[in-house]
Amino acid sequence: MVVLIVIAAVLVLFAAVCLWGAWENTALQLHRIDVGDAEVPEAFDGFTFAHVSDLHNTQFGQDQARLAELLKEAEADVIVVTGDVIDKRRPGTEHALDFFSRAVQIAPVYYVTGNHEAVSKEYPYLREKIEAMGVNVLDDRALVLERKGENILLAGVNDPMFTTSEAEKNADIMRDKLAHLTQGFEGYAVLLSHRPELFATYRAAGIDLAFTGHAHGGQFRLPWGAGVVAPNQGLFPKYTQGLYCEEGGKMVVSRGLGNSSVPIRLNNRPQVLAVTLHRTV
């Protein structure tokens, strides 16, 4: 009898976890983050980025309607997208195209690739379609955002997997990219990149604020807030969500929206970030 009770309790607990995870995987959240820095130009005090990452070919409402509503709620000046909008395990570009189609109607959109774009045969088609929509694909290039006579640099890098599958070379590849992109610019520099594990490389290159994804929030988050596992960081990763401030720069990591090889999240709802710059004294 005791054994049956234990088995029943385990089954009930397992079912509850599955139901909780199924709900969480579609329960979108909007999180606001304030980034203060004395280097922010006065004209960009209050400038807001809506940050989206790791869609992984996931749908949130008809034609991404629920995702679009959160983007509108963010009231952003620009929308930045840090890769993996498609997924190598779930072919198709429809959900990514629906997202971009709605996003460009809300604010200017800037996009960089992730590792899934690097290995997907569908990426060239996706790029062609979204550039026709007006999406700015920052393919190892930088541009200047101007506001009331002042500027910030917005740089974007292709994922290193376009160059190599050897992860140990990623930092060197990124260092070379950033040296080229930031050359000659002395103001506030913002970077769009897929990978948070390269934070030290971004700081060394003079990047003031980096936007990244890739970690999926640690996939499963423990009750005290730690992520369990992330690509290229392994168990109990250092960079999984939110704002990180280390000497020489800051980084915002999105928990992302979809899943890939691990099909479920726990204590880790998909999110859109609204990141607002503030000039400090």
C-alpha positions as CSV (number, residue, x, y, z in Angstrom):
1,M,0.0,0.0,0.0
2,V,2.8,2.4,0.9
3,V,4.5,1.7,-2.4
4,L,1.4,2.5,-4.3
5,I,1.0,5.8,-2.5
6,V,4.6,6.7,-3.2
7,I,4.2,5.8,-6.9
8,A,1.0,7.8,-7.1
9,A,2.7,10.8,-5.5
10,V,5.6,10.6,-7.9
11,L,3.2,10.4,-10.9
12,V,1.2,13.4,-9.6
13,L,4.3,15.4,-9.1
14,F,5.6,14.5,-12.5
15,A,2.3,15.5,-14.1
16,A,2.3,18.8,-12.2
17,V,5.8,19.6,-13.4
18,C,4.9,18.8,-17.0
19,L,1.8,21.0,-16.8
20,W,3.7,23.9,-15.2
21,G,6.4,23.6,-17.8
22,A,3.9,23.5,-20.7
23,W,2.2,26.7,-19.4
24,E,5.5,28.5,-18.7
25,N,6.8,27.8,-22.3
26,T,4.1,30.0,-23.7
27,A,3.6,32.5,-20.8
28,L,5.4,35.6,-22.3
29,Q,6.7,38.2,-19.9
30,L,7.9,41.8,-20.4
31,H,10.8,42.7,-18.2
32,R,12.2,46.2,-17.9
33,I,15.9,46.9,-17.2
34,D,17.5,50.3,-16.5
35,V,21.1,50.8,-17.6
36,G,22.9,53.8,-16.0
37,D,26.2,55.1,-17.4
38,A,28.0,58.4,-17.3
39,E,29.1,57.8,-20.9
40,V,25.5,57.7,-22.3
41,P,25.0,60.9,-24.4
42,E,22.5,63.3,-22.9
43,A,20.3,63.0,-26.0
44,F,20.0,59.2,-25.4
45,D,18.9,59.5,-21.8
46,G,15.7,57.5,-21.8
47,F,16.4,55.7,-25.1
48,T,14.8,52.3,-25.0
49,F,15.7,49.0,-26.7
50,A,13.2,46.2,-27.0
51,H,15.4,43.1,-26.9
52,V,14.3,39.8,-28.5
53,S,16.3,36.6,-28.8
54,D,16.2,32.9,-29.5
55,L,12.7,32.6,-31.1
56,H,13.7,29.2,-32.4
57,N,10.8,29.0,-34.9
58,T,8.2,29.3,-32.0
59,Q,4.7,30.8,-32.4
60,F,3.1,33.2,-29.9
61,G,-0.4,33.8,-31.1
62,Q,-1.8,34.0,-34.6
63,D,0.9,35.5,-36.8
64,Q,2.9,36.3,-33.6
65,A,0.1,38.6,-32.3
66,R,0.9,38.1,-28.6
67,L,4.6,38.7,-29.1
68,A,3.8,41.9,-31.1
69,E,1.6,43.2,-28.2
70,L,4.5,42.9,-25.8
71,L,6.8,44.7,-28.2
72,K,4.2,47.6,-28.4
73,E,4.0,47.6,-24.6
74,A,7.8,48.1,-24.4
75,E,7.4,51.5,-26.1
76,A,10.9,51.1,-27.6
77,D,12.8,53.4,-29.8
78,V,14.4,50.4,-31.6
79,I,14.0,46.6,-31.5
80,V,17.2,44.5,-31.4
81,V,17.2,40.8,-32.2
82,T,20.2,38.7,-31.1
83,G,19.9,35.5,-33.2
84,D,18.4,32.0,-33.4
85,V,15.1,33.1,-34.8
86,I,15.1,29.8,-36.8
87,D,16.0,26.4,-35.6
88,K,18.0,23.6,-37.2
89,R,15.8,20.9,-35.6
90,R,12.4,22.5,-36.7
91,P,12.6,23.6,-40.3
92,G,10.6,26.5,-41.5
93,T,10.8,30.3,-41.6
94,E,7.1,31.2,-41.3
95,H,7.1,32.1,-37.6
96,A,10.3,34.1,-37.9
97,L,8.9,36.0,-40.9
98,D,5.6,36.7,-39.1
99,F,7.6,38.1,-36.2
100,F,9.7,40.4,-38.3
101,S,6.7,41.5,-40.4
102,R,5.0,42.8,-37.2
103,A,8.2,44.1,-35.6
104,V,9.1,46.5,-38.4
105,Q,5.7,48.1,-38.1
106,I,6.4,49.0,-34.4
107,A,10.0,50.3,-34.5
108,P,13.2,50.1,-36.5
109,V,14.6,46.6,-36.2
110,Y,18.3,45.5,-36.0
111,Y,19.2,41.9,-36.2
112,V,22.3,39.6,-35.8
113,T,22.5,35.9,-36.4
114,G,23.0,33.0,-34.0
115,N,24.5,29.6,-34.3
116,H,21.3,28.1,-35.7
117,E,21.3,30.5,-38.6
118,A,24.9,29.5,-39.2
119,V,24.0,25.9,-39.9
120,S,20.6,26.4,-41.5
121,K,20.1,26.2,-45.3
122,E,17.1,28.4,-44.8
123,Y,19.0,31.4,-43.6
124,P,19.8,32.9,-47.0
125,Y,16.1,32.9,-47.8
126,L,15.2,34.3,-44.4
127,R,17.7,37.1,-44.8
128,E,16.5,38.0,-48.3
129,K,12.9,38.3,-47.1
130,I,13.6,40.3,-43.9
131,E,15.9,42.8,-45.7
132,A,13.1,43.4,-48.1
133,M,10.8,44.2,-45.1
134,G,13.3,46.8,-43.9
135,V,15.1,44.8,-41.2
136,N,18.7,46.0,-40.7
137,V,20.9,42.9,-40.7
138,L,24.1,43.9,-38.9
139,D,26.4,41.4,-40.7
140,D,29.7,42.3,-39.1
141,R,29.0,45.9,-39.5
142,A,28.3,49.0,-37.4
143,L,26.2,52.1,-37.9
144,V,25.6,55.3,-36.0
145,L,22.3,56.1,-34.3
146,E,21.8,59.9,-34.2
147,R,19.5,61.7,-31.8
148,K,19.3,65.5,-31.3
149,G,22.8,65.9,-32.7
150,E,24.5,63.2,-30.6
151,N,25.5,59.7,-31.6
152,I,26.0,56.2,-30.3
153,L,27.5,53.3,-32.2
154,L,25.4,50.2,-32.8
155,A,27.5,47.3,-34.0
156,G,26.5,43.8,-34.8
157,V,28.4,40.6,-35.4
158,N,27.7,37.3,-37.2
159,D,27.9,34.3,-35.0
160,P,31.4,32.8,-35.0
161,M,30.0,29.5,-36.2
162,F,29.7,31.0,-39.6
163,T,33.6,30.8,-39.5
164,T,34.4,27.8,-37.4
165,S,32.8,25.0,-35.4
166,E,35.7,25.1,-32.9
167,A,34.4,27.0,-29.9
168,E,37.9,27.6,-28.6
169,K,38.5,30.0,-31.5
170,N,35.4,32.1,-30.9
171,A,37.1,34.7,-28.7
172,D,39.8,35.4,-31.3
173,I,37.3,35.6,-34.1
174,M,35.2,38.1,-32.1
175,R,38.2,40.1,-31.1
176,D,39.2,40.6,-34.7
177,K,35.6,41.5,-35.7
178,L,35.3,44.1,-33.0
179,A,38.6,45.7,-33.6
180,H,37.4,46.5,-37.1
181,L,33.9,47.6,-36.1
182,T,34.9,50.0,-33.4
183,Q,37.9,51.5,-35.1
184,G,37.9,55.3,-34.9
185,F,34.8,55.6,-32.7
186,E,35.2,57.1,-29.3
187,G,31.7,57.4,-28.0
188,Y,29.1,55.1,-26.4
189,A,29.2,51.7,-28.1
190,V,26.4,49.2,-28.2
191,L,26.9,45.6,-29.5
192,L,24.5,43.0,-30.7
193,S,25.9,39.5,-30.4
194,H,24.4,36.1,-29.8
195,R,26.9,34.8,-27.2
196,P,27.1,35.9,-23.6
197,E,30.1,33.8,-22.8
198,L,32.3,36.2,-24.7
199,F,31.6,39.1,-22.3
200,A,35.2,39.6,-21.4
201,T,36.1,40.0,-25.1
202,Y,33.4,42.6,-25.6
203,R,34.7,44.6,-22.7
204,A,38.3,44.4,-23.9
205,A,37.1,45.8,-27.2
206,G,35.6,48.9,-25.6
207,I,32.0,47.9,-25.9
208,D,29.9,49.8,-23.3
209,L,26.7,47.7,-23.5
210,A,26.3,44.3,-25.2
211,F,23.0,42.6,-25.9
212,T,23.1,38.8,-26.1
213,G,21.0,35.6,-25.8
214,H,22.0,31.9,-26.5
215,A,21.8,30.8,-22.8
216,H,18.1,30.2,-22.7
217,G,18.0,31.4,-19.1
218,G,19.9,28.3,-18.0
219,Q,17.0,26.3,-19.3
220,F,15.9,25.2,-15.8
221,R,16.1,27.8,-13.1
222,L,16.5,26.7,-9.5
223,P,14.3,28.4,-6.8
224,W,17.1,30.7,-5.8
225,G,17.5,31.9,-9.3
226,A,20.5,30.0,-10.7
227,G,20.3,28.6,-14.2
228,V,21.2,24.9,-14.6
229,V,22.8,24.6,-18.0
230,A,23.6,26.7,-21.0
231,P,25.3,26.2,-24.4
232,N,29.1,26.9,-24.3
233,Q,28.9,27.6,-20.5
234,G,28.0,24.1,-19.3
235,L,26.5,23.4,-15.8
236,F,25.5,26.3,-13.6
237,P,26.5,29.0,-16.2
238,K,27.6,32.5,-15.1
239,Y,25.6,34.5,-17.6
240,T,21.9,33.5,-18.1
241,Q,19.6,36.4,-17.7
242,G,19.4,40.1,-17.0
243,L,22.0,42.8,-16.5
244,Y,25.7,42.0,-15.8
245,C,28.1,44.8,-14.8
246,E,31.8,44.0,-14.8
247,E,34.8,46.3,-15.1
248,G,34.9,47.9,-18.5
249,G,31.3,47.3,-19.6
250,K,27.8,46.0,-19.2
251,M,25.9,43.1,-20.8
252,V,22.2,42.3,-21.0
253,V,21.3,38.6,-21.5
254,S,17.8,37.6,-22.7
255,R,16.3,34.4,-21.5
256,G,14.9,34.2,-25.0
257,L,11.6,32.9,-26.3
258,G,11.8,29.4,-27.7
259,N,13.5,26.1,-27.1
260,S,15.8,23.8,-29.2
261,S,17.4,20.5,-28.2
262,V,15.8,20.7,-24.7
263,P,12.0,21.1,-25.4
264,I,10.9,22.6,-22.0
265,R,11.8,25.3,-19.6
266,L,11.2,25.4,-15.8
267,N,11.0,28.6,-13.7
268,N,12.1,30.3,-16.9
269,R,9.3,32.0,-18.8
270,P,10.0,33.4,-22.3
271,Q,10.6,37.1,-22.2
272,V,10.9,40.4,-24.1
273,L,13.2,42.9,-22.5
274,A,12.7,46.7,-22.5
275,V,16.2,48.1,-21.8
276,T,16.4,51.9,-21.1
277,L,19.6,53.9,-21.1
278,H,20.1,56.6,-18.4
279,R,22.8,59.2,-18.2
280,T,24.3,59.2,-14.8
281,V,26.6,61.8,-13.2
